[in-house]
Amino acid sequence: MSSHGIEVKTADQIKVMRRAGLVVAKALIAMGEAVRPRIRTADLDVIARKVLQDNGATSNFLNYGAEWGIPPYPATVCVSVDEVIVHGIPGDRVLEEGDIVSVDFGAIVDGWHGDAARTFIVGGGTSTEAAELVEITRKAMWDGVAAAASAKRVGDVSAAIQASADGSGRRVGIVRDYTGHGIGTEMHQNPDVPNYGRPRRGARLGTGMCLAIEPIFTLGSPGTVELDDEWTVVTEDNSWAAHWENTVAITEDGLWVLTELDGGRAELAARGIDINDLSQ
């Protein structure tokens, strides 16, 4: 069923998306625990593949894009280091102390998708501004998620993300070329969810809709450059970037963050919002 081109899910369908979301959450935790100096980015893809296999899920990243005539994406995870914003292809790059590593991962269970991203700092040392960028991006994601609890339109979520960044006390670049999105029977669906905007604008939101909310910020210019591999996207000024994402369901009884082990309970409770957990 759809509402103005946006896929609307039943409660049972959202439960299946929760299963996909839990696979994503487990994989991101496993990869985060593995992030350390001297590990290759390709090693993270090995970990992600094993989580998919162990949980009877398939990848929504692997071979993505083939139907559009571009090189099919060759891995199950995007690993974007330092100046790489999104879509970094895992390979022989070796992580170093203080690197910022954004890991974007998705899974399919019984035809339903989950998608989320986290940004990690390698080892214990990095610059203060880089650590602040990671935290500002993480907080903006949760502020956007929290806004979805009462949002009437996509612009309410977008405005909350922008306000979070603008109120952080540090100037960051809000990447505009890549946005959040609807998700369900496909990984990318209507509506787009920009990380900037005005409230009360954009597509209407309602029960049964699922969104991937994903702020992407930089320490400099928000401008982007796509490399010759047609996937890797870097900052135009070589500044570092951070990326956080969760898949969120809007249900009759409240939000359910499908890609968090606790359904988003801790972060949303801190913001005065109760979650709905359809598994209980």
C-alpha positions as CSV (number, residue, x, y, z in Angstrom):
1,M,0.0,0.0,0.0
2,S,1.3,3.5,-0.7
3,S,0.4,7.0,0.3
4,H,1.4,9.7,-2.3
5,G,4.1,7.4,-3.6
6,I,5.4,6.4,-0.1
7,E,5.3,2.8,0.8
8,V,3.1,2.1,3.9
9,K,3.9,-1.0,5.9
10,T,1.6,-3.1,8.1
11,A,2.7,-4.0,11.7
12,D,3.7,-7.5,10.6
13,Q,5.8,-6.1,7.7
14,I,7.6,-3.7,10.2
15,K,8.4,-6.8,12.4
16,V,10.2,-8.3,9.4
17,M,12.1,-5.1,8.9
18,R,13.0,-5.2,12.5
19,R,14.7,-8.6,11.9
20,A,16.7,-7.0,9.1
21,G,17.5,-4.1,11.3
22,L,18.8,-6.3,14.0
23,V,21.2,-8.0,11.5
24,V,22.4,-4.5,10.6
25,A,22.9,-3.5,14.2
26,K,24.8,-6.7,15.0
27,A,27.1,-6.3,12.0
28,L,27.8,-2.6,12.9
29,I,28.7,-3.6,16.5
30,A,31.0,-6.4,15.2
31,M,32.7,-4.1,12.8
32,G,33.1,-1.3,15.4
33,E,34.7,-3.7,17.8
34,A,37.2,-4.7,15.0
35,V,38.2,-1.1,14.1
36,R,41.8,-0.6,15.2
37,P,45.1,0.4,13.8
38,R,46.6,-1.8,11.1
39,I,43.3,-3.5,10.1
40,R,42.4,-3.3,6.4
41,T,39.1,-1.9,5.3
42,A,38.5,-5.2,3.4
43,D,38.7,-7.0,6.8
44,L,35.5,-5.2,7.8
45,D,33.7,-6.6,4.7
46,V,34.7,-10.1,5.8
47,I,33.1,-9.5,9.2
48,A,29.9,-8.1,7.6
49,R,29.6,-11.1,5.2
50,K,29.8,-13.5,8.2
51,V,27.1,-11.7,10.1
52,L,24.8,-11.9,7.1
53,Q,25.5,-15.6,6.6
54,D,25.1,-16.4,10.3
55,N,21.7,-14.6,10.4
56,G,20.2,-16.0,7.1
57,A,20.2,-12.5,5.5
58,T,21.4,-11.2,2.2
59,S,23.2,-7.9,1.3
60,N,21.4,-5.0,-0.3
61,F,24.8,-3.3,-1.0
62,L,26.5,-6.1,-2.9
63,N,26.1,-5.6,-6.7
64,Y,23.9,-2.5,-6.1
65,G,23.8,-0.3,-9.2
66,A,24.2,-3.0,-11.8
67,E,20.7,-2.3,-13.1
68,W,21.6,1.3,-13.9
69,G,24.7,0.5,-16.0
70,I,27.2,1.6,-13.5
71,P,29.9,-0.6,-12.0
72,P,28.1,-2.9,-9.5
73,Y,29.1,-2.2,-5.9
74,P,31.6,-5.0,-5.1
75,A,31.2,-5.3,-1.3
76,T,28.6,-5.7,1.5
77,V,29.6,-2.6,3.4
78,C,30.8,0.9,2.6
79,V,33.9,1.9,4.5
80,S,34.7,5.6,4.2
81,V,37.9,6.9,5.9
82,D,38.8,10.5,6.7
83,E,38.0,12.6,3.7
84,V,35.8,10.0,2.1
85,I,32.2,11.0,2.7
86,V,30.3,7.9,1.5
87,H,30.5,4.8,-0.6
88,G,34.2,4.0,0.2
89,I,35.0,0.5,-1.3
90,P,36.7,-1.8,1.1
91,G,40.2,-2.8,0.0
92,D,43.8,-2.8,1.1
93,R,43.7,0.6,2.8
94,V,45.1,0.1,6.3
95,L,43.5,2.1,9.2
96,E,45.7,4.3,11.3
97,E,45.5,5.7,14.8
98,G,43.2,8.7,14.8
99,D,41.4,8.0,11.5
100,I,37.7,8.6,11.2
101,V,35.9,5.6,9.8
102,S,32.3,5.7,8.6
103,V,30.8,2.2,8.1
104,D,27.5,2.0,6.2
105,F,25.8,-1.4,6.0
106,G,22.5,-2.9,5.0
107,A,20.7,-6.3,5.1
108,I,17.6,-8.0,3.5
109,V,15.4,-10.4,5.4
110,D,12.5,-12.0,3.5
111,G,12.5,-9.1,1.0
112,W,12.6,-6.3,3.6
113,H,15.5,-4.0,4.1
114,G,17.5,-2.4,6.9
115,D,20.1,0.3,6.6
116,A,22.3,2.1,9.1
117,A,25.7,3.8,9.5
118,R,28.1,4.5,12.3
119,T,31.3,6.6,12.5
120,F,34.2,5.3,14.6
121,I,37.6,6.8,15.6
122,V,40.5,4.4,15.2
123,G,42.4,3.9,18.5
124,G,42.4,6.4,21.2
125,G,43.9,9.5,19.6
126,T,42.4,12.0,17.2
127,S,42.0,15.8,17.0
128,T,39.4,17.4,19.3
129,E,37.6,18.8,16.2
130,A,37.4,15.4,14.6
131,A,35.9,13.9,17.8
132,E,33.5,16.7,18.0
133,L,32.4,16.2,14.4
134,V,31.6,12.6,15.1
135,E,29.5,13.5,18.2
136,I,27.8,16.4,16.4
137,T,26.7,14.1,13.6
138,R,25.6,11.3,16.0
139,K,23.5,13.8,18.0
140,A,22.0,15.3,14.9
141,M,20.8,11.9,13.8
142,W,19.1,11.3,17.1
143,D,17.6,14.7,17.1
144,G,16.2,14.0,13.6
145,V,14.9,10.6,14.8
146,A,13.2,12.2,17.8
147,A,11.6,14.8,15.6
148,A,10.0,12.0,13.6
149,A,7.9,11.1,16.7
150,S,5.7,14.2,16.1
151,A,6.6,15.2,12.5
152,K,3.8,15.8,10.1
153,R,6.1,16.3,7.1
154,V,9.6,15.4,6.1
155,G,10.7,19.0,6.5
156,D,10.2,18.7,10.3
157,V,12.8,16.0,10.5
158,S,15.2,17.9,8.1
159,A,14.8,21.1,10.1
160,A,15.6,19.3,13.4
161,I,18.8,17.9,11.9
162,Q,19.9,21.3,10.6
163,A,19.0,23.0,13.9
164,S,21.1,20.4,15.8
165,A,24.1,21.1,13.6
166,D,23.7,24.8,13.7
167,G,23.3,24.8,17.5
168,S,26.4,22.6,18.1
169,G,28.8,25.4,18.7
170,R,31.1,24.3,15.9
171,R,30.7,25.1,12.2
172,V,30.2,22.0,10.2
173,G,29.4,21.4,6.5
174,I,26.0,19.8,6.0
175,V,26.3,17.6,2.9
176,R,23.4,18.2,0.6
177,D,24.2,15.9,-2.3
178,Y,23.3,12.8,-0.3
179,T,20.3,12.4,1.9
180,G,18.2,10.1,4.0
181,H,15.4,8.2,2.3
182,G,12.4,6.0,2.6
183,I,13.1,2.2,3.0
184,G,11.1,-1.0,2.9
185,T,10.9,-3.5,0.0
186,E,13.7,-1.5,-1.5
187,M,16.7,0.1,0.2
188,H,16.1,3.5,-1.4
189,Q,12.5,4.7,-1.7
190,N,10.5,7.9,-1.5
191,P,10.6,10.2,0.3
192,D,14.1,11.8,0.3
193,V,15.0,13.0,3.8
194,P,17.4,16.0,3.4
195,N,19.6,17.0,6.3
196,Y,18.6,20.6,6.0
197,G,15.3,22.4,5.4
198,R,12.3,24.1,6.8
199,P,9.5,22.6,9.0
200,R,6.1,21.9,7.6
201,R,7.5,21.3,4.1
202,G,7.9,18.2,2.0
203,A,6.0,14.9,2.0
204,R,3.5,14.1,4.6
205,L,4.4,11.4,7.1
206,G,2.2,8.9,8.9
207,T,1.8,5.6,10.5
208,G,3.4,2.7,8.6
209,M,6.1,4.7,7.0
210,C,9.8,3.9,7.5
211,L,12.7,6.3,7.1
212,A,16.5,6.0,6.9
213,I,17.6,9.2,8.7
214,E,21.2,9.9,8.0
215,P,23.1,13.2,8.6
216,I,26.4,13.5,6.9
217,F,28.6,16.4,8.0
218,T,32.1,17.6,7.3
219,L,34.8,19.8,9.0
220,G,34.9,22.1,6.0
221,S,33.0,22.5,2.8
222,P,29.9,20.4,2.1
223,G,30.9,20.1,-1.5
224,T,31.5,16.6,-2.9
225,V,33.6,15.0,-5.6
226,E,32.9,11.5,-7.0
227,L,36.1,9.5,-7.9
228,D,36.7,7.6,-11.1
229,D,35.4,4.3,-9.7
230,E,31.9,5.9,-9.8
231,W,31.3,5.1,-6.1
232,T,33.8,6.8,-3.8
233,V,32.7,10.3,-2.8
234,V,35.2,12.6,-1.1
235,T,35.1,16.2,0.2
236,E,36.1,18.8,-2.3
237,D,38.4,20.5,0.2
238,N,39.9,17.2,1.7
239,S,38.2,17.9,5.0
240,W,37.1,14.9,7.1
241,A,33.5,13.7,7.2
242,A,31.2,11.7,9.5
243,H,28.0,9.8,8.8
244,W,25.4,8.4,11.2
245,E,22.2,6.6,10.1
246,N,19.3,4.6,11.5
247,T,16.2,3.0,10.0
248,V,13.1,4.2,11.9
249,A,9.5,3.0,11.7
250,I,6.5,5.3,12.5
251,T,3.9,3.0,14.2
252,E,0.5,3.6,15.7
253,D,2.1,3.6,19.2
254,G,5.2,5.6,18.5
255,L,8.7,5.3,17.0
256,W,10.6,2.1,16.6
257,V,14.3,2.4,15.7
258,L,14.7,-0.8,13.8
259,T,18.6,-0.8,13.6
260,E,19.2,-0.3,17.3
261,L,19.4,-3.3,19.7
262,D,17.1,-1.5,22.2
263,G,14.8,-0.1,19.5
264,G,16.1,3.4,20.3
265,R,14.8,3.3,23.9
266,A,17.8,4.8,25.7
267,E,18.4,7.8,23.3
268,L,14.7,8.6,22.9
269,A,13.9,8.3,26.6
270,A,16.6,10.9,27.2
271,R,14.6,13.1,25.0
272,G,11.3,12.4,26.7
273,I,10.0,10.0,24.0
274,D,8.7,6.5,24.6
275,I,9.3,3.9,21.9
276,N,7.0,1.3,20.5
277,D,8.4,-2.2,20.5
278,L,6.1,-4.5,18.4
279,S,8.1,-7.6,19.5
280,Q,6.7,-7.3,23.1
